[in-house]
Amino acid sequence: MEIKIMKNPNPKEKPADESKLGFGKVFTDHMFLMDWDIDRGWHDARIVPYGPLSLSPACTALHYALEVFEGLKAYRTADGKIQMFRPYENAKRLVNSADRIGVPSVDPEDFVTAVRTLVELDKDWVPHSEGTSLYIRPVIFGDDSNVGLHTLRHAIFMIILAPSGMYYPQGINPVRIMVEEADVRAVRGGTGYTKCGGNYAASQRASVVAESKGYTQVLWLDGVERKYVEEVGSMNMMFKIDGKVVTPALDDGSILPGITRKSILELVRSEGIPVEERKVTLQEIIDAAEAGKLEEAWGCGTAAVVSPVGWLFAEGKEYTINNGEIGPMTRHLYDEITSIQWGKKEDKFGWIYPIA
């Protein structure tokens, strides 16, 4: 893939205080764009100055949510090198998401080439401070200029970059989550396994309610029987029950196949820790909490990496997990994954993709 590069003639000042970066609020000097037409396929790959897009008010993505996206990061190591974490996994997941939603997919090699080229160009934006990273947001969206619902004829692949601090400003302190009992986010045969905006839109109302009650995330149940735990709004869920790591299985296609989730499972299995991927009922979690066997719980995803859960509200009662403190397993997983991502520890799994 040939990428034309138009450098920004007016580069922005980089943030002076990396402790105030936040997450996804500041963007770099450039972005990647590539067009797709039903007759030509993908063409005109280019990197241009970051800025507004010109879209028709009838843009397909605005009216029918024909879009999918990804999220990954680039990290600066102590010796100044820049590397990414498992970008081909993101590329493959984007293909699966695009196939389900009905937008054109991008070849994984082209995906990684585009990301690498953009990050190399804006490498000075990769922050240096502990816990920071360059968040990478690729997105594919349809932009046909009419409101008829039909086979997509034009789409755009775009990548933007955001130097970011920790997802939770308070660090990896335990969070409070609440089981959602009314709304459904995803169902068997739906789009739960994809990374598409519709999944997040479907969770927004419950998230607002949870936040108003002092909870950081919503824990979703399955959309059929309403008794099996699935995931929280932006992360997969894992539990340590009676010495075992237990996590909901991906069999029904209603849960996002998280890359951090996959990495944690590979890590704990390599260490000989018992792991169970299976259906997990909410009642099992409640019973384990009441019996003192729910030792730890945590969410995991690209943005937060690992987020300990200290309190769970379910069926009218709040349960405290591990005295509201981060547990040894959760801490271990966070330290191991982030040490590999930031180059502090040897990558024995082949997860790291060096850039510059």
C-alpha positions in Angstrom: 0.0 0.0 0.0 1.4 3.4 -1.0 0.6 6.2 1.4 0.9 9.8 0.4 2.0 12.1 3.2 1.1 15.8 3.5 2.8 17.2 6.5 1.0 19.6 8.7 2.5 23.1 8.0 1.3 24.4 11.3 2.2 21.8 14.0 0.6 22.2 17.3 2.3 22.6 20.6 2.6 19.4 22.5 1.1 19.2 26.0 3.6 20.6 28.5 2.1 18.7 31.5 1.5 15.1 30.7 -0.2 14.5 34.0 -3.2 16.5 32.7 -3.6 14.6 29.3 -6.8 12.9 30.3 -8.0 10.2 27.8 -8.8 10.9 24.2 -9.0 14.7 24.6 -5.8 15.9 22.8 -5.0 14.9 19.2 -1.8 14.8 17.2 -0.9 16.8 14.1 -1.9 14.2 11.5 -4.6 11.6 10.6 -4.8 8.8 8.1 -7.6 8.6 5.5 -8.4 6.1 2.7 -11.4 5.9 0.5 -13.4 2.9 -0.6 -15.8 2.7 -3.6 -17.9 -0.3 -4.5 -16.3 -0.3 -8.0 -12.7 0.4 -7.1 -12.2 -1.0 -3.6 -9.8 0.9 -1.3 -7.7 3.7 -2.8 -6.0 7.0 -2.1 -4.3 6.1 1.1 -3.0 9.4 2.6 -1.9 11.1 5.8 -3.0 14.7 6.1 -3.2 17.4 8.8 -5.6 16.5 11.6 -8.8 18.5 11.1 -12.5 18.4 10.5 -14.0 16.2 7.8 -16.4 17.3 5.1 -19.5 15.0 5.2 -22.9 15.2 3.6 -25.8 15.7 6.0 -27.1 12.5 4.5 -24.0 10.5 5.4 -24.9 6.9 5.9 -23.0 6.5 9.2 -25.1 9.4 10.7 -28.4 7.8 9.8 -27.8 4.1 10.0 -24.8 3.7 12.2 -22.8 1.9 9.5 -19.4 2.1 11.3 -16.9 0.0 13.2 -13.8 1.0 15.1 -10.8 -0.2 17.1 -8.7 0.9 19.9 -5.0 0.2 20.5 -2.0 1.9 21.9 1.7 2.8 21.2 4.1 3.0 24.2 7.4 4.7 24.8 9.9 2.6 26.6 12.5 3.8 29.1 15.2 3.9 26.4 12.9 6.0 24.1 11.8 3.2 21.7 8.2 3.1 20.6 6.2 -0.1 20.3 2.6 -1.4 19.9 0.8 -4.2 21.6 -0.7 -7.0 19.4 -1.8 -4.7 16.5 -2.6 -7.7 14.3 -5.3 -8.8 16.8 -7.0 -5.4 16.4 -6.7 -5.7 12.6 -8.4 -9.2 12.6 -11.1 -8.0 15.0 -11.8 -5.0 12.7 -12.3 -7.4 9.8 -14.8 -9.4 11.8 -16.7 -6.3 13.0 -16.8 -4.9 9.4 -18.2 -8.2 8.1 -21.0 -8.2 10.6 -22.0 -4.6 10.2 -21.8 -4.6 6.4 -19.0 -2.2 5.8 -15.8 -3.0 3.7 -13.0 -4.5 5.7 -9.3 -3.5 5.6 -6.6 -6.1 5.0 -4.7 -6.7 8.3 -1.4 -5.9 6.6 -2.7 -2.6 5.3 -4.2 -1.8 8.7 -0.9 -2.3 10.5 1.1 -0.5 7.8 -1.3 2.5 8.1 -1.1 2.6 11.9 2.7 2.2 11.9 3.3 4.9 9.3 1.0 7.4 11.1 2.6 6.7 14.5 6.1 7.0 13.0 5.2 10.4 11.6 3.8 11.6 14.9 6.2 9.7 17.2 7.1 12.9 19.1 3.6 12.9 20.4 4.0 9.6 22.2 4.2 10.7 25.9 7.1 9.9 28.2 5.5 9.8 31.7 4.7 6.6 33.6 1.3 5.3 32.8 0.8 7.3 29.6 0.5 6.1 26.0 -0.5 7.1 22.5 -4.1 5.9 22.0 -4.8 4.9 18.4 -8.4 5.0 17.1 -9.0 3.4 13.6 -12.6 3.6 12.3 -14.4 2.5 9.1 -17.6 4.3 8.3 -20.0 4.5 5.4 -20.5 8.0 3.9 -22.9 7.5 1.0 -24.7 10.8 0.4 -28.3 9.7 0.5 -30.7 8.5 3.2 -31.9 5.3 1.3 -31.0 2.1 3.1 -29.2 0.0 0.5 -25.9 -1.6 -0.3 -23.0 0.7 0.8 -21.3 2.3 -2.1 -18.7 4.5 -0.4 -16.7 4.4 2.8 -13.8 5.9 4.6 -11.0 4.3 6.7 -9.6 6.8 9.2 -7.1 6.7 12.0 -6.5 9.4 14.6 -4.1 9.5 17.5 -4.5 10.9 21.0 -1.7 11.1 23.6 -3.4 10.0 26.8 -3.0 9.5 30.5 -4.5 6.7 32.5 -8.2 5.9 31.6 -9.2 6.3 35.2 -7.5 9.5 36.6 -7.6 8.0 40.1 -5.3 5.2 38.9 -6.1 1.5 39.4 -8.1 2.0 42.6 -11.1 -0.3 42.8 -14.2 0.9 41.0 -17.9 0.4 41.8 -20.1 -1.4 39.2 -23.8 -2.0 39.0 -25.8 -4.9 37.4 -28.3 -3.6 34.8 -31.7 -5.2 35.3 -33.8 -3.4 32.7 -31.9 -2.7 29.5 -30.2 -5.2 27.2 -27.0 -4.3 25.4 -26.5 -7.3 23.1 -28.2 -10.6 22.2 -27.2 -13.9 20.7 -26.9 -13.4 16.9 -26.5 -9.7 17.3 -23.5 -7.4 17.2 -22.2 -7.9 20.7 -18.9 -9.4 19.4 -18.2 -6.4 17.2 -16.7 -3.1 18.1 -19.4 -0.8 16.7 -20.9 2.4 17.9 -24.4 0.9 18.2 -23.3 -1.4 21.1 -22.1 1.7 23.1 -25.2 3.7 22.2 -27.4 0.9 23.6 -25.5 1.0 26.9 -25.5 4.8 27.3 -28.8 5.1 29.2 -27.9 2.5 31.8 -24.5 4.1 32.2 -26.0 7.5 32.9 -28.3 6.0 35.5 -25.4 4.0 37.1 -23.2 7.1 37.2 -26.0 9.1 38.9 -25.9 6.4 41.7 -22.2 6.5 42.1 -21.2 3.5 40.0 -18.4 3.7 37.4 -19.6 0.9 35.1 -22.6 -1.2 34.2 -22.4 -5.0 34.4 -24.6 -6.5 31.6 -26.5 -9.7 31.7 -27.3 -11.8 28.7 -30.2 -10.6 26.6 -32.1 -13.9 26.4 -32.4 -15.5 29.9 -31.2 -12.4 31.8 -29.2 -14.4 34.3 -25.7 -14.8 32.8 -23.0 -12.2 33.4 -21.5 -10.9 30.2 -19.3 -7.8 30.3 -19.2 -4.2 31.6 -19.6 -1.2 29.3 -16.0 -0.9 28.1 -14.3 -4.0 29.5 -14.5 -7.8 29.7 -15.1 -9.2 33.2 -13.1 -11.7 35.2 -13.6 -13.1 38.7 -11.3 -15.0 41.1 -13.6 -17.6 42.8 -12.2 -20.0 45.3 -8.7 -19.9 43.7 -9.8 -20.1 40.0 -10.0 -17.3 37.4 -13.5 -17.5 35.9 -14.6 -15.4 32.9 -17.7 -15.5 30.7 -17.2 -17.6 27.5 -17.5 -16.0 24.1 -19.6 -18.8 22.6 -22.9 -16.8 22.0 -21.2 -14.0 20.2 -22.7 -11.3 22.5 -19.4 -10.4 24.2 -16.5 -8.5 22.6 -13.4 -10.8 22.2 -11.1 -8.5 24.1 -7.4 -8.5 23.2 -6.4 -7.7 26.8 -8.8 -10.5 27.9 -7.0 -12.9 25.5 -3.6 -11.8 26.8 -4.6 -12.2 30.4 -5.9 -15.7 29.8 -2.7 -16.7 27.9 -0.6 -15.2 30.8 -2.4 -17.0 33.7 -2.5 -20.3 31.8 1.3 -20.0 31.2 1.7 -19.6 35.0 -0.4 -22.7 35.8 -3.3 -20.8 37.3 -6.7 -22.6 36.9 -8.9 -20.9 34.3 -12.5 -21.5 33.4 -14.2 -19.9 30.3 -17.9 -20.7 30.6 -21.3 -19.3 31.3 -21.3 -17.5 34.6 -24.6 -16.8 36.3 -25.2 -13.7 38.4 -26.5 -16.0 41.2 -23.1 -17.8 41.2 -21.3 -14.4 41.7 -23.7 -13.5 44.5 -23.4 -16.8 46.2 -19.6 -16.7 46.0 -19.7 -13.2 47.5 -21.9 -14.2 50.4 -19.8 -17.3 51.1 -16.6 -15.3 51.1 -15.3 -17.2 48.0 -15.4 -14.2 45.6 -11.8 -13.3 46.2 -11.3 -10.7 43.4 -13.1 -9.2 40.4 -11.7 -7.0 37.6 -12.5 -5.6 34.2 -9.9 -5.7 31.4 -9.6 -3.8 28.2 -7.2 -1.7 26.1 -8.1 1.6 27.7 -7.8 0.7 31.3 -5.7 -2.5 30.9 -6.9 -3.9 34.3 -9.5 -2.3 36.5 -10.2 -3.8 39.9 -13.8 -4.0 41.1 -14.3 -3.3 44.8 -18.1 -3.1 45.0 -20.8 -4.8 43.0 -24.5 -3.7 43.3 -26.9 -6.5 42.3 -30.5 -7.3 43.1 -30.9 -4.5 45.5 -27.7 -5.1 47.6 -24.1 -4.0 47.4 -21.4 -6.5 47.8 -17.8 -5.5 48.8 -15.1 -7.5 47.1 -11.7 -7.9 48.8 -12.5 -5.2 51.4 -12.7 -2.7 48.5 -9.0 -3.1 47.8 -7.0 -4.2 44.8 -6.3 -7.9 45.1 -2.9 -9.7 44.6 -4.0 -11.4 41.4 -5.4 -8.2 39.9 -2.2 -6.3 40.8 -0.1 -9.1 39.4 -1.9 -9.0 36.0 -1.7 -5.3 35.7 2.0 -5.2 36.5 2.8 -8.1 34.1 0.8 -6.8 31.1 1.9 -3.2 31.5 5.5 -4.2 32.1 5.5 -5.9 28.7 3.7 -3.0 27.0 6.2 -0.4 28.3 9.2 -2.7 27.7 10.1 -3.2 31.3 9.9 -6.9 31.1 10.8 -9.5 28.4 8.0 -10.3 26.0 7.9 -14.1 26.0 4.7 -14.2 24.1 5.5 -12.3 20.9 3.0 -9.6 21.7 5.1 -6.5 21.1 5.4 -4.9 17.6 8.3 -2.4 17.5 7.9 0.8 15.6 10.8 3.1 16.1 
